[in-house]
Amino acid sequence: MLSITPKELTPVQVQAYLQAAVGPRPIALASTIDEDGNANLSPFSFFNIFSSNPPILIFSPARRVRNNTIKHTLINAEATKEVVINIVNYDIVQQISLASTEYGDGVDEFVKAGLTKVKSDVIKPYRVAESPVQLECKVNQIVPLGTEGGAGNLVICEVVKIHIHEHILNENGAIDQAKIDLVARMGGNWYTRANAGMFEVEKPLTTLGIGVDSVPDEVKKSDIFVGNDLGKLGNIEHIPTIEEVSAFLNDNQEIKSLLDSNNTEEIYKKAKELLDNDKVLDAWKIIVSIQNKN
């Protein structure tokens, strides 16, 4: 058996062991606003329910291991004492992964992740329309657990309003565990889907993803692509160049013939197929090709 004393390892190593061992972990997609009203959205897997009377949730925005800085979510929660905890299911998992990208001040992760703002009833931060359950919360207390990189900050939240999409309810008005289709974090790139098992989501780029707002409107409005597809398309560093697209088509005569057919629906279905197989750049090359033709 491998026996480890945490203080003998780097914080990165300790974090990797703990995250791989302690799971699956539910995901809180935390929506906050700063003192100027700017929205922020970020997922946290250090999260759970700790009381039902009063209804208490706790999530922990940890200090960044690499440089000991703190996240906008923590800054906002401290300043406004309000947060919406949006529950994450499979339908939005790629988009919430993109929302974890560390965009700079003033960048709206709702826009970058392609998620929809909904006004809350009791508090000021926005809810995520696509989330199956949205929990408006007041922040009762924040407990810092340390001052070094990797130290958590327990944000203790009291639920003041619950919003549930009716399509996940059963005939008795209870949440159907199959319909809600929850996902949870494990170690590395791994997630698990409650009713289907493990799957992998590529981590957001260390550089900034272009975001769903850079995806053409025709693609976003198409019935062929779902939110997870848009999340994948937004998680690239740059859109392929004309030269890259030309080289791709020269090597793929079947796709080139499909593009020549001008059958937009079939072309988008091919791009969707590539996305399903995690060939995101190839899917983008098809999208760029059809955009250039139009």
For each residue, the residues with C-beta under 8 A, 3 or more apart:
1:
2:
3:
4: 8 9 17
5: 8 9
6: 9 14
7:
8: 4 5
9: 4 5 6 13 14 17
10: 13 14
11: 14 15 65 148 149 150
12: 15 16 65 66
13: 9 10 16 17
14: 6 9 10 11 17 18 150
15: 11 12 18 19 65 150
16: 12 13 19 20 187 188
17: 4 9 13 14 20 21
18: 14 15 21 22
19: 15 16 22 23 25 45 185 186 187 188
20: 16 17 23 186 187 188
21: 17 18 187
22: 18 19 25
23: 19 20 184 185 186 187 192
24: 184 185 186 191 192
25: 19 22 45 46 47 48 184 185 186
26: 45 47 48 87 88 182 184
27: 43 44 45 47 87 88 96 183 184 185
28: 43 44 45 47 57 59 85 86 87 88
29: 41 42 43 85 86 87 88 92 96 99 128 131
30: 41 42 43 44 59 61 73 77 83 84 85 86
31: 39 40 41 83 84 86 125 126 127 128
32: 39 40 41 72 73 76 77 80 82 83 84 125
33: 37 38 39 40 76 80 82 124 125 126
34: 37 38 40 72 75 76 79 80
35: 79 80
36:
37: 33 34 124
38: 33 34 106 108
39: 31 32 33 108 109 110 117 125 126
40: 31 32 33 34 72 73 76 109
41: 29 30 31 32 99 108 109 110 113 115 128
42: 29 30 61 71 72 73 99 100 109
43: 27 28 29 30 88 96 97 99 100
44: 27 28 30 47 59 60 61 73
45: 19 25 26 27 28 184 185
46: 25 59 60 62 152
47: 25 26 27 28 44 57 58 59 60 85
48: 25 26 57 58
49: 52 55 56 57
50: 56 57 58
51: 54 55 56
52: 49 55
53:
54: 51 158
55: 49 51 52 158 159
56: 49 50 51 140 156 157 158 159
57: 28 47 48 49 50 85 135 137 157 159
58: 47 48 50 154 155 156 157
59: 28 30 44 46 47 85 155 157
60: 44 46 47 145 152 153 154 155
61: 30 42 44 70 71 73 74 77 152 153 155
62: 46 65 150 151 152 153
63: 68 69 70 146 147 148 149 150 151 152 153
64: 67 68 69 70 71 149
65: 11 12 15 62 68 149 150
66: 12 149
67: 64 149
68: 63 64 65 148 149
69: 63 64
70: 61 63 64 74 75 153
71: 42 61 64 74 75
72: 32 34 40 42 75 76 105
73: 30 32 40 42 44 61 76 77 83
74: 61 70 71 77 78 142 153 155
75: 34 70 71 72 78 79
76: 32 33 34 40 72 73 79 80 83 125
77: 30 32 61 73 74 80 81 82 83 139 142 155
78: 74 75 81 142
79: 34 35 75 76
80: 32 33 34 35 76 77 124 125 139
81: 77 78 138 139
82: 32 33 77 123 124 125 136 137 138 139
83: 30 31 32 73 76 77 123 125 137 139 155 157
84: 30 31 32 120 123 125 126 127 128 134 135 136 137
85: 28 29 30 47 57 59 134 135 137 157 159
86: 28 29 30 31 127 128 131 133 134 135
87: 26 27 28 29 131 132 133 134 135 180 182
88: 26 27 28 29 43 92 93 96 131 182 183
89: 92 93 131 132 180 181 182 183
90: 93 181 182 183 193 196 228
91: 130 181 226 227 228
92: 29 88 89 95 96 115 128 130 131 227 228 231
93: 88 89 90 96 97 183 191 201 228 231
94: 97 98 201 227 228 229 230 231 232 235
95: 92 98 99 113 114 115 130 212 227 228 230 231 234
96: 27 29 43 88 92 93 99 100 113 231
97: 43 93 94 100 201 202 203 204 231 235
98: 94 95 101 112 113 114 204 209 211 212 231 234 235
99: 29 41 42 43 95 96 109 112 113 115
100: 42 43 96 97 204
101: 98 109 112 204 205 208 209 235
102: 208
103: 107 109 112 208
104: 107
105: 72
106: 38
107: 103 104 111 112
108: 38 39 41 111 112
109: 39 40 41 42 99 101 103 112 113 115
110: 39 41 113 115 116 117 126 128
111: 107 108 114 211 212 213
112: 98 99 101 103 107 108 109 209 211 212 213 234
113: 41 95 96 98 99 109 110 211 212 231 234
114: 95 98 111 211 212 213 215 220 227 230 231 234
115: 41 92 95 99 109 110 128 129 130 227
116: 110 128 129 130
117: 39 110 126 127 128 129
118: 126 127 128 129 134
119: 126 127
120: 84 123 124 125 126 127 136 161
121: 136 161
122: 136 160 161
123: 82 83 84 120 136 137 138 160 161
124: 33 37 80 82 120
125: 31 32 33 39 76 80 82 83 84 120 136
126: 31 33 39 84 110 117 118 119 120
127: 31 84 86 117 118 119 120 131 134 136 163
128: 29 31 41 84 86 92 110 115 116 117 118 131 134
129: 115 116 117 118
130: 91 92 95 115 116 227
131: 29 86 87 88 89 92 127 128 134
132: 87 89 164 165 168 180 181
133: 86 87 162 163 164 165 168 175 180
134: 84 85 86 87 118 127 128 131 162 163
135: 57 84 85 86 87 159 161 162 163
136: 82 84 120 121 122 123 125 127 159 160 161 162 163
137: 57 82 83 84 85 123 157 158 159 160
138: 81 82 123 157 158 160
139: 77 80 81 82 83 142 155 156 157
140: 56 156 157 158
141: 154 156
142: 74 77 78 139 153 154 155 156
143: 153 154 156
144: 147 151 153
145: 60 151 152 153 154
146: 63 150 151 152
147: 63 144 151
148: 11 63 68 151
149: 11 63 64 65 66 67 68
150: 11 14 15 62 63 65 146
151: 62 63 144 145 146 147 148
152: 46 60 61 62 63 145 146
153: 60 61 62 63 70 74 142 143 144 145
154: 58 60 141 142 143 145
155: 58 59 60 61 74 77 83 139 142
156: 56 58 139 140 141 142 143
157: 56 57 58 59 83 85 137 138 139 140
158: 54 55 56 137 138 140
159: 55 56 57 85 135 136 137 162
160: 122 123 136 137 138
161: 120 121 122 123 135 136
162: 133 134 135 136 159
163: 127 133 134 135 136
164: 132 133 168 169 175
165: 132 133 168
166: 169
167: 179
168: 132 133 164 165 175 176 179 180
169: 164 166 173 174 175 176 179
170: 173 174 175 176 179
171:
172:
173: 169 170
174: 169 170
175: 133 164 168 169 170 179 180
176: 168 169 170 179 180
177: 180 182 194 195
178: 181 195
179: 167 168 169 170 175 176
180: 87 89 132 133 168 175 176 177 194
181: 89 90 91 132 178 193 194 195
182: 26 87 88 89 90 177 193 194
183: 27 88 89 90 93 191 192 193 194
184: 23 24 25 26 27 45 191 192 194
185: 19 23 24 25 27 45 190 191
186: 19 20 23 24 25 190 191 192 198
187: 16 19 20 21 23 190
188: 16 19 20
189: 200 201 202 203
190: 185 186 187 198 199 200
191: 24 93 183 184 185 186 198 199 200 201
192: 23 24 183 184 186 197 198 199
193: 90 181 182 183 196 197 198 199
194: 177 180 181 182 183 184
195: 177 178 181
196: 90 193 199
197: 192 193
198: 186 190 191 192 193
199: 190 191 192 193 196
200: 189 190 191
201: 93 94 97 189 191
202: 97 189 235 278
203: 97 189
204: 97 98 100 101 209 235
205: 101 208 209 235 236 237
206:
207: 237
208: 101 102 103 205 211 237
209: 98 101 112 204 205 234 235 236 237
210: 214 234 236 237 238 239
211: 98 111 112 113 114 208 214 234
212: 95 98 111 112 113 114 215 220 230 231 233 234
213: 111 112 114 234
214: 210 211 234 239
215: 114 212 219 220 230 233 234 287
216: 219 220 287 291
217: 220 221
218: 221 222 291
219: 215 216 222 225 230 233 268 287
220: 114 212 215 216 217 225 230
221: 217 218
222: 218 219 225 268
223:
224: 265 268 269 272
225: 219 220 222 229 230 233 268 271 272 275
226: 91 229 230
227: 91 92 94 95 114 115 130 230 231
228: 90 91 92 93 94 95 231 232
229: 94 225 226 232 233 272 275
230: 94 95 114 212 215 219 220 225 226 227 233 234
231: 92 93 94 95 96 97 98 113 114 212 227 228 234 235
232: 94 228 229 235 275 278 280 283
233: 212 215 219 225 229 230 236 275 280 283 284 287
234: 95 98 112 113 114 209 210 211 212 213 214 215 230 231
235: 94 97 98 101 202 204 205 209 231 232 280
236: 205 209 210 233 239 280 281 284
237: 205 207 208 209 210
238: 210
239: 210 214 236 284 288
240: 244 245 248 281 284 285 288
241: 244 245
242: 245 246 288 292
243: 246 247
244: 240 241 247 248 285
245: 240 241 242 248 249 285 288 289 292
246: 242 243 249 250
247: 243 244 250 251
248: 240 244 245 251 252 255 282 285
249: 245 246 252 255 256 259 285 289
250: 246 247 256
251: 247 248
252: 248 249 255 256
253: 256 257
254: 257 258
255: 248 249 252 258 259 270 286
256: 249 250 252 253 259 260
257: 253 254 260 261
258: 254 255 261 263 266 267 270
259: 249 255 256 262 267 286 289 290 293
260: 256 257
261: 257 258 266 267
262: 259 293
263: 258 266 267
264: 267 268 290
265: 224 268 269
266: 258 261 263 269 270
267: 258 259 261 263 264 270 271 286 290
268: 219 222 224 225 264 265 271 272 290
269: 224 265 266 272 273
270: 255 258 266 267 273 274 286
271: 225 267 268 274 275 283 286 287
272: 224 225 229 268 269 275 276 283
273: 269 270 276 277
274: 270 271 277 279 280 282 283 286
275: 225 229 232 233 271 272 278 279 280 283
276: 272 273
277: 273 274
278: 202 232 275
279: 274 275 282 283
280: 232 233 235 236 274 275 283 284
281: 236 240 284 285
282: 248 274 279 285 286
283: 232 233 271 272 274 275 279 280 286 287
284: 233 236 239 240 280 281 287 288
285: 240 244 245 248 249 281 282 288 289
286: 255 259 267 270 271 274 282 283 289 290
287: 215 216 219 233 271 283 284 290 291
288: 239 240 242 245 284 285 291 292
289: 245 249 259 285 286 292 293
290: 259 264 267 268 286 287 293 294
291: 216 218 287 288 294
292: 242 245 288 289
293: 259 262 289 290
294: 290 291
